[in-house]
Amino acid sequence: MKCPYCGAPLNMEDKFCTYCGRPNTLAMQHQADMEHYEKEFAETQEEVLKKTRRAGSLVGFLVVLVILILLNIVAAFVNANAWNIRYERRKERALAAAAEHRANIERMLADQDYIGAGEYYHGNNLSGVEGFDEYSAIVSYAGQLSSLYYYLCDRDSNQLQHRVSEERIDATVREMASAISRICEDPKRNYYSDEAVTEEKLEVISGIQHQTEALLVAYAGFSADETPELRNMSKARLEEELREHLTAQAE
């Protein structure tokens, strides 16, 4: 499972993404499903027990015991496979509306709404859907841009101030440096399929990289001359530069 915002790998038990810090909405949905199934199971079990007490016979008790065993088997199966079942159904729905999804993504990319395209892709469960692997690289880079935007452009100025406070500055710097490093990576040197790194897709990724530089100029205090140099920096050097600029912004 991947974070719908930054594309980082997630476990079902993770309540928040360890990379961008945003809520793991997929896990939240899964937990809600499990609570629903457990509630239904408990209600059915209680109803069966009531009938058992009313029946009061050995035969009735044995019948109910068999029913409870079957219910437990079904509950165990549902718990083990609920996520896969929901995922497969979502893929089927996504595939049925593939033409519409493709048109919407292409429109957003043409408008340079890269963050919107990435969120649309994950929001409609297009990962793993036949024919959409070509967007995998773009979506991954857009996810890193989304994380950077989250740290720099939060509408709540108090939250932004908190992230660059003394207690949070180190964590914020590490997370932002990680996002910038990934955005600066050459997509052809990564694990993407050939269709995900065509000249057309590389042009889109270049646009994401330029938007990253524009964000740093507008909200992190970098100059237009400084941002191109970030692509050649190590992650450690990136952290130093970010810490210096963010601290200056907070003062």
Wavefront OBJ file of the C-alpha trace (Angstrom):
o trace
v 0.000 0.000 0.000
v 1.244 3.499 -0.839
v 0.547 6.915 0.662
v -1.996 8.726 -1.563
v -0.116 11.992 -1.023
v 3.576 11.225 -1.421
v 3.660 7.666 -2.770
v 5.710 6.322 0.127
v 5.129 2.687 1.208
v 2.681 2.223 4.081
v 1.650 -0.624 6.343
v -2.000 -1.221 7.141
v -1.269 -0.490 10.812
v 0.274 2.950 10.104
v -2.108 5.713 11.143
v 0.134 8.348 9.545
v 2.641 8.345 6.671
v 6.168 8.149 8.064
v 7.442 10.358 5.210
v 4.936 13.215 4.829
v 3.100 12.851 8.145
v -0.382 12.900 6.632
v -3.193 10.585 7.831
v -3.278 7.126 6.276
v -6.837 7.338 4.917
v -6.658 3.836 3.438
v -5.894 2.339 6.849
v -8.653 4.424 8.415
v -11.143 3.023 5.897
v -9.894 -0.502 6.523
v -10.255 -0.077 10.283
v -13.787 1.278 9.799
v -14.644 -1.778 7.701
v -13.262 -4.083 10.371
v -15.278 -2.342 13.076
v -18.391 -2.731 10.928
v -17.787 -6.443 10.384
v -17.017 -6.995 14.067
v -20.204 -5.184 15.100
v -22.297 -7.277 12.724
v -20.643 -10.451 13.988
v -21.236 -9.522 17.632
v -24.909 -8.737 16.955
v -25.427 -12.027 15.113
v -23.642 -13.958 17.847
v -25.802 -12.351 20.532
v -28.954 -13.176 18.619
v -27.891 -16.797 18.277
v -27.133 -17.027 22.005
v -30.559 -15.626 22.849
v -32.195 -18.289 20.733
v -30.044 -20.915 22.419
v -31.192 -19.865 25.862
v -34.807 -19.986 24.702
v -34.401 -23.392 23.079
v -32.878 -24.981 26.168
v -32.386 -28.374 24.549
v -29.224 -30.324 23.827
v -30.044 -30.468 20.120
v -30.641 -26.739 20.028
v -27.374 -26.124 21.850
v -25.422 -28.272 19.379
v -27.014 -26.539 16.387
v -26.159 -23.158 17.799
v -22.610 -24.280 18.580
v -22.113 -25.293 14.945
v -23.517 -21.944 13.799
v -21.132 -20.059 16.080
v -18.175 -22.038 14.775
v -19.196 -21.232 11.192
v -19.633 -17.580 12.088
v -16.137 -17.476 13.526
v -14.724 -19.062 10.377
v -16.521 -16.526 8.191
v -15.382 -13.648 10.415
v -11.772 -14.817 10.225
v -11.976 -15.033 6.438
v -13.493 -11.551 6.138
v -10.842 -10.060 8.430
v -8.074 -11.642 6.389
v -9.474 -10.716 2.980
v -11.576 -7.567 3.433
v -8.858 -5.257 2.137
v -8.169 -7.406 -0.927
v -11.869 -7.721 -1.704
v -12.415 -3.958 -1.484
v -9.252 -3.301 -3.497
v -10.331 -5.603 -6.319
v -13.787 -4.011 -6.442
v -12.252 -0.552 -6.601
v -9.987 -1.654 -9.445
v -13.004 -2.963 -11.341
v -14.841 0.355 -10.935
v -11.733 2.297 -11.956
v -11.261 0.167 -15.070
v -14.912 0.662 -16.067
v -14.383 4.456 -16.030
v -10.846 4.332 -17.479
v -11.527 6.721 -20.380
v -12.975 9.359 -18.055
v -10.111 9.014 -15.587
v -7.511 9.284 -18.332
v -9.146 12.419 -19.763
v -9.263 14.067 -16.330
v -5.621 13.279 -15.575
v -4.456 14.559 -18.961
v -6.438 17.758 -18.474
v -4.831 18.373 -15.073
v -1.364 17.692 -16.456
v -1.999 20.108 -19.332
v -3.020 22.726 -16.733
v 0.156 21.897 -14.748
v -1.995 20.886 -11.786
v 0.425 18.111 -10.864
v -0.662 17.806 -7.250
v -4.293 17.572 -8.326
v -3.456 14.868 -10.867
v -1.625 12.822 -8.240
v -4.445 13.105 -5.720
v -6.990 12.232 -8.410
v -4.971 9.128 -9.350
v -4.851 7.843 -5.783
v -8.350 9.027 -4.905
v -9.789 6.911 -7.714
v -7.613 3.876 -6.872
v -5.847 3.784 -10.240
v -2.666 2.213 -8.901
v -2.409 -1.286 -10.350
v -5.238 -0.704 -12.827
v -4.448 -1.869 -16.334
v -3.391 1.002 -18.589
v -2.474 3.465 -15.838
v 1.058 2.327 -15.081
v 2.291 5.005 -17.491
v 1.430 7.627 -14.858
v 3.332 5.914 -12.028
v 6.453 8.094 -12.266
v 4.498 11.321 -12.598
v 2.298 10.416 -9.631
v 5.323 9.595 -7.479
v 6.993 12.926 -8.245
v 3.693 14.776 -7.800
v 3.353 13.143 -4.364
v 6.705 14.567 -3.285
v 5.646 17.986 -4.577
v 2.423 17.662 -2.581
v 4.408 16.939 0.583
v 6.616 19.961 -0.009
v 3.566 22.135 -0.619
v 2.071 20.870 2.640
v 5.121 21.951 4.617
v 5.506 25.334 2.948
v 2.005 26.528 2.078
v -0.288 25.403 4.880
v -3.167 27.881 5.144
v -2.872 27.899 8.916
v 0.081 30.181 9.636
v 0.254 28.898 13.206
v 0.804 25.358 11.939
v 3.508 26.555 9.563
v 5.155 28.432 12.407
v 5.006 25.260 14.531
v 6.763 23.200 11.845
v 9.673 25.630 11.764
v 9.786 25.994 15.541
v 12.817 24.825 17.470
v 11.160 21.526 18.417
v 10.047 20.633 14.892
v 12.706 22.184 12.678
v 14.885 19.043 12.470
v 11.992 16.754 11.496
v 10.640 19.279 8.999
v 14.043 19.774 7.418
v 14.607 16.023 7.052
v 11.206 15.447 5.478
v 11.515 18.384 3.090
v 15.063 17.424 2.092
v 13.873 13.889 1.381
v 11.064 15.186 -0.851
v 13.383 17.534 -2.745
v 15.986 14.784 -3.206
v 13.406 12.491 -4.739
v 12.070 15.214 -7.001
v 15.601 15.895 -8.236
v 16.274 12.224 -9.041
v 16.587 11.111 -12.643
v 13.417 9.038 -13.259
v 15.222 6.855 -15.804
v 17.546 5.614 -13.070
v 14.618 4.415 -10.976
v 12.355 1.353 -11.161
v 9.685 2.822 -13.460
v 8.520 1.029 -16.586
v 9.545 2.341 -20.010
v 6.065 3.742 -20.683
v 6.290 5.819 -17.490
v 9.470 7.641 -18.584
v 8.768 8.539 -22.209
v 9.857 11.965 -23.451
v 6.335 13.237 -22.840
v 6.323 11.984 -19.249
v 9.825 13.335 -18.612
v 8.630 16.759 -19.753
v 5.855 16.614 -17.138
v 8.343 15.591 -14.445
v 10.532 18.510 -15.486
v 7.508 20.752 -14.911
v 7.155 19.285 -11.406
v 10.807 20.056 -10.729
v 10.333 23.660 -11.866
v 7.270 24.030 -9.612
v 9.388 22.752 -6.740
v 11.945 25.478 -7.354
v 9.179 28.093 -7.571
v 7.769 26.956 -4.196
v 11.163 27.266 -2.549
v 11.622 30.766 -3.942
v 8.134 31.920 -2.942
v 7.869 30.328 0.503
v 11.290 29.220 1.747
v 13.394 32.292 1.069
v 15.562 30.818 -1.698
v 16.619 32.963 -4.630
v 16.049 31.955 -8.246
v 19.825 31.564 -8.625
v 20.057 29.167 -5.664
v 17.362 26.653 -6.583
v 19.035 25.065 -9.668
v 22.022 24.191 -7.469
v 19.809 22.073 -5.195
v 19.699 19.303 -7.804
v 23.395 18.588 -7.317
v 23.421 18.712 -3.517
v 23.663 15.762 -1.174
v 20.770 15.237 1.209
v 22.927 16.424 4.125
v 23.762 19.657 2.310
v 20.111 20.110 1.411
v 19.178 19.848 5.074
v 21.720 22.530 5.966
v 20.383 24.916 3.334
v 16.759 24.311 4.329
v 17.460 24.745 8.027
v 19.187 28.065 7.354
v 16.423 29.400 5.103
v 13.477 28.160 7.205
v 14.993 29.537 10.394
v 15.428 32.901 8.696
v 11.800 32.767 7.510
v 10.548 32.056 11.022
v 12.386 34.988 12.594
l 1 2 3 4 5 6 7 8 9 10 11 12 13 14 15 16 17 18 19 20 21 22 23 24 25 26 27 28 29 30 31 32 33 34 35 36 37 38 39 40 41 42 43 44 45 46 47 48 49 50 51 52 53 54 55 56 57 58 59 60 61 62 63 64 65 66 67 68 69 70 71 72 73 74 75 76 77 78 79 80 81 82 83 84 85 86 87 88 89 90 91 92 93 94 95 96 97 98 99 100 101 102 103 104 105 106 107 108 109 110 111 112 113 114 115 116 117 118 119 120 121 122 123 124 125 126 127 128 129 130 131 132 133 134 135 136 137 138 139 140 141 142 143 144 145 146 147 148 149 150 151 152 153 154 155 156 157 158 159 160 161 162 163 164 165 166 167 168 169 170 171 172 173 174 175 176 177 178 179 180 181 182 183 184 185 186 187 188 189 190 191 192 193 194 195 196 197 198 199 200 201 202 203 204 205 206 207 208 209 210 211 212 213 214 215 216 217 218 219 220 221 222 223 224 225 226 227 228 229 230 231 232 233 234 235 236 237 238 239 240 241 242 243 244 245 246 247 248 249 250 251
